[in-house]
């Protein structure tokens, strides 16, 4: 592949090629994959951005990889699936308390 050939040529020319060290994100949701469901009192995209800023990731569907579900009012099939998969479930209020650190 062209990239490997180029990398080899650069190394032969004396360039030191190091992989960048990526620090894992640290925060309230570090390592979590969070799904939101139901009617939230806050803006969903802002809540998702907050999770990402705190080291987590978000998804739109519940899967085996989901680690946390935040359930607003009138949550439906995503809540049922999370219960079936024994995924940790927070109410929106519990989510807000977790963010606030209380």
VOBA-1610 file (N, C-alpha, C; in pm, whole numbers, padded with zeros to 5 digits, always signed):
BEGIN
Unk+00083-00118+00000Unk+00000+00000+00000Unk+00088+00124+00000Unk+00040+00229-00061Unk+00120+00350-00081Unk+00161+00416+00050Unk+00073+00411+00148Unk+00103+00474+00277Unk+00221+00406+00344Unk+00224+00273+00342Unk+00334+00200+00404Unk+00466+00227+00334Unk+00464+00236+00202Unk+00584+00266+00126Unk+00635+00405+00164Unk+00545+00501+00171Unk+00583+00637+00210Unk+00639+00639+00351Unk+00575+00569+00443Unk+00622+00564+00582Unk+00762+00502+00587Unk+00785+00397+00511Unk+00917+00333+00509Unk+01022+00428+00453Unk+00988+00501+00348Unk+01083+00599+00290Unk+01116+00710+00389Unk+01017+00759+00459Unk+01041+00863+00559Unk+01130+00810+00671Unk+01104+00689+00716Unk+01186+00629+00821Unk+01329+00611+00773Unk+01346+00566+00648Unk+01480+00550+00591Unk+01553+00684+00581Unk+01479+00793+00563Unk+01538+00926+00552Unk+01570+00986+00689Unk+01539+00912+00797Unk+01574+00960+00930Unk+01461+01020+01011Unk+01343+01022+00955Unk+01230+01074+01031Unk+01189+00972+01136Unk+01162+01021+01257Unk+01115+00934+01364Unk+00963+00946+01367Unk+00900+00835+01344Unk+00754+00835+01338Unk+00700+00769+01463Unk+00635+00849+01544Unk+00575+00798+01668Unk+00425+00810+01661Unk+00358+00711+01716Unk+00213+00717+01728Unk+00178+00819+01835Unk+00081+00905+01809Unk+00042+00999+01915Unk-00022+00924+02032Unk+00009+00969+02150Unk-00052+00909+02269Unk-00185+00976+02293Unk-00289+00897+02289Unk-00423+00949+02308Unk-00466+00918+02450Unk-00496+01023+02523Unk-00543+01007+02660Unk-00691+00970+02657Unk-00728+00868+02732Unk-00871+00838+02737Unk-00946+00951+02805Unk-01065+00983+02755Unk-01140+01091+02818Unk-01180+01053+02961Unk-01177+01154+03046Unk-01213+01132+03186Unk-01333+01220+03215Unk-01431+01164+03281Unk-01549+01240+03317Unk-01654+01150+03376Unk-01769+01209+03404Unk-01880+01138+03467Unk-01924+01017+03384Unk-01909+01025+03253Unk-01959+00920+03165Unk-01846+00847+03091Unk-01727+00853+03146Unk-01612+00790+03083Unk-01638+00641+03058Unk-01625+00601+02933Unk-01645+00461+02896Unk-01789+00418+02879Unk-01883+00507+02904Unk-02026+00472+02894Unk-02075+00493+02750Unk-02169+00410+02709Unk-02244+00432+02586Unk-02388+00457+02629Unk-02432+00580+02610Unk-02559+00627+02666Unk-02664+00643+02556Unk-02783+00596+02586Unk-02898+00614+02497Unk-03004+00692+02575Unk-03066+00790+02509Unk-03175+00867+02569Unk-03306+00819+02507Unk-03411+00814+02589Unk-03541+00774+02538Unk-03651+00850+02612Unk-03766+00856+02551Unk-03878+00925+02614Unk-03871+01075+02595Unk-03963+01143+02661Unk-03971+01289+02652Unk-03882+01350+02759Unk-03781+01425+02715Unk-03688+01490+02808Unk-03729+01635+02827Unk-03701+01689+02945Unk-03728+01829+02970Unk-03619+01917+02912Unk-03503+01857+02884Unk-03391+01932+02827Unk-03373+01895+02680Unk-03298+01973+02609Unk-03270+01949+02469Unk-03186+01822+02456Unk-03234+01726+02379Unk-03168+01596+02365Unk-03027+01610+02309Unk-03008+01692+02206Unk-02874+01704+02146Unk-02776+01768+02244Unk-02824+01859+02328Unk-02736+01918+02430Unk-02700+01815+02536Unk-02794+01731+02574Unk-02767+01624+02671Unk-02665+01526+02614Unk-02679+01492+02487Unk-02583+01402+02422Unk-02445+01465+02415Unk-02438+01594+02383Unk-02310+01664+02378Unk-02245+01666+02516Unk-02324+01681+02620Unk-02272+01680+02756Unk-02211+01544+02789Unk-02278+01437+02750Unk-02224+01302+02774Unk-02089+01287+02704Unk-02081+01331+02578Unk-01955+01320+02503Unk-01846+01405+02566Unk-01882+01522+02617Unk-01781+01609+02680Unk-01730+01551+02810Unk-01806+01458+02867Unk-01766+01393+02992Unk-01712+01252+02968Unk-01661+01227+02848Unk-01592+01102+02820Unk-01678+00989+02771Unk-01808+01010+02755Unk-01896+00903+02710Unk-01924+00912+02562Unk-02001+00819+02515Unk-02047+00818+02377Unk-02198+00799+02380Unk-02265+00836+02274Unk-02409+00820+02269Unk-02448+00736+02150Unk-02566+00679+02158Unk-02620+00600+02048Unk-02769+00627+02041Unk-02829+00595+01928Unk-02972+00619+01912Unk-03056+00496+01942Unk-02990+00380+01949Unk-03063+00256+01973Unk-02997+00177+02086Unk-03075+00101+02158Unk-03025+00016+02266Unk-02971-00113+02204Unk-02846-00145+02236Unk-02783-00270+02192Unk-02710-00332+02310Unk-02647-00445+02287Unk-02569-00508+02394Unk-02452-00420+02437Unk-02409-00329+02352Unk-02297-00240+02385Unk-02341-00122+02471Unk-02470-00094+02476Unk-02522+00017+02557Unk-02493-00012+02704Unk-02444+00089+02775Unk-02414+00071+02918Unk-02508+00150+03008Unk-02581+00248+02951Unk-02666+00333+03032Unk-02780+00387+02946Unk-02901+00381+03002Unk-03017+00438+02936Unk-03071+00548+03026Unk-03096+00665+02967Unk-03161+00774+03040Unk-03304+00782+02990Unk-03398+00758+03082Unk-03538+00748+03045Unk-03616+00871+03091Unk-03672+00941+02993Unk-03763+01051+03023Unk-03905+00998+03033Unk-03999+01090+03038Unk-04141+01053+03048Unk-04185+00975+02924Unk-04278+00885+02944Unk-04337+00806+02836Unk-04236+00726+02756Unk-04132+00675+02824Unk-04034+00590+02755Unk-04103+00463+02710Unk-04062+00411+02596Unk-04131+00296+02538Unk-04042+00176+02517Unk-04024+00138+02390Unk-03957+00013+02356Unk-03809+00012+02393Unk-03743+00127+02390Unk-03601+00130+02429Unk-03587+00095+02577Unk-03680+00144+02659Unk-03677+00113+02802Unk-03696-00037+02823Unk-03791-00096+02753Unk-03818-00239+02765Unk-03695-00320+02724Unk-03633-00282+02614Unk-03516-00355+02566Unk-03400-00342+02665Unk-03381-00222+02721Unk-03275-00201+02821Unk-03300-00288+02943Unk-03425-00298+02986Unk-03459-00384+03100Unk-03429-00529+03068Unk-03465-00573+02949Unk-03439-00711+02906Unk-03290-00742+02903Unk-03208-00642+02862Unk-03063-00661+02854Unk-02992-00629+02986Unk-03071-00593+03089Unk-03017-00560+03222Unk-02915-00445+03216Unk-02951-00344+03139Unk-02870-00223+03126Unk-02911-00126+03235Unk-02813-00057+03293Unk-02843+00040+03398Unk-02933+00150+03341Unk-03036+00186+03417Unk-03133+00287+03373Unk-03136+00401+03474Unk-03127+00522+03423Unk-03141+00642+03506Unk-03262+00720+03460Unk-03333+00781+03554Unk-03435+00877+03516Unk-03362+01004+03472Unk-03433+01094+03408Unk-03371+01220+03370Unk-03323+01295+03494Unk-03399+01288+03601Unk-03360+01355+03726Unk-03229+01295+03780Unk-03218+01163+03779Unk-03094+01099+03825Unk-02976+01137+03736Unk-03000+01146+03605Unk-02897+01189+03511Unk-02849+01329+03546Unk-02943+01420+03572Unk-02907+01558+03607Unk-02830+01565+03738Unk-02868+01482+03836Unk-02794+01478+03963Unk-02653+01425+03942Unk-02640+01327+03856Unk-02507+01270+03828Unk-02418+01377+03765Unk-02472+01454+03675Unk-02396+01563+03612Unk-02355+01666+03717Unk-02447+01698+03805Unk-02420+01799+03909Unk-02326+01746+04016Unk-02304+01615+04018Unk-02214+01556+04115Unk-02276+01537+04252Unk-02409+01528+04257Unk-02475+01508+04385Unk-02544+01373+04391
//
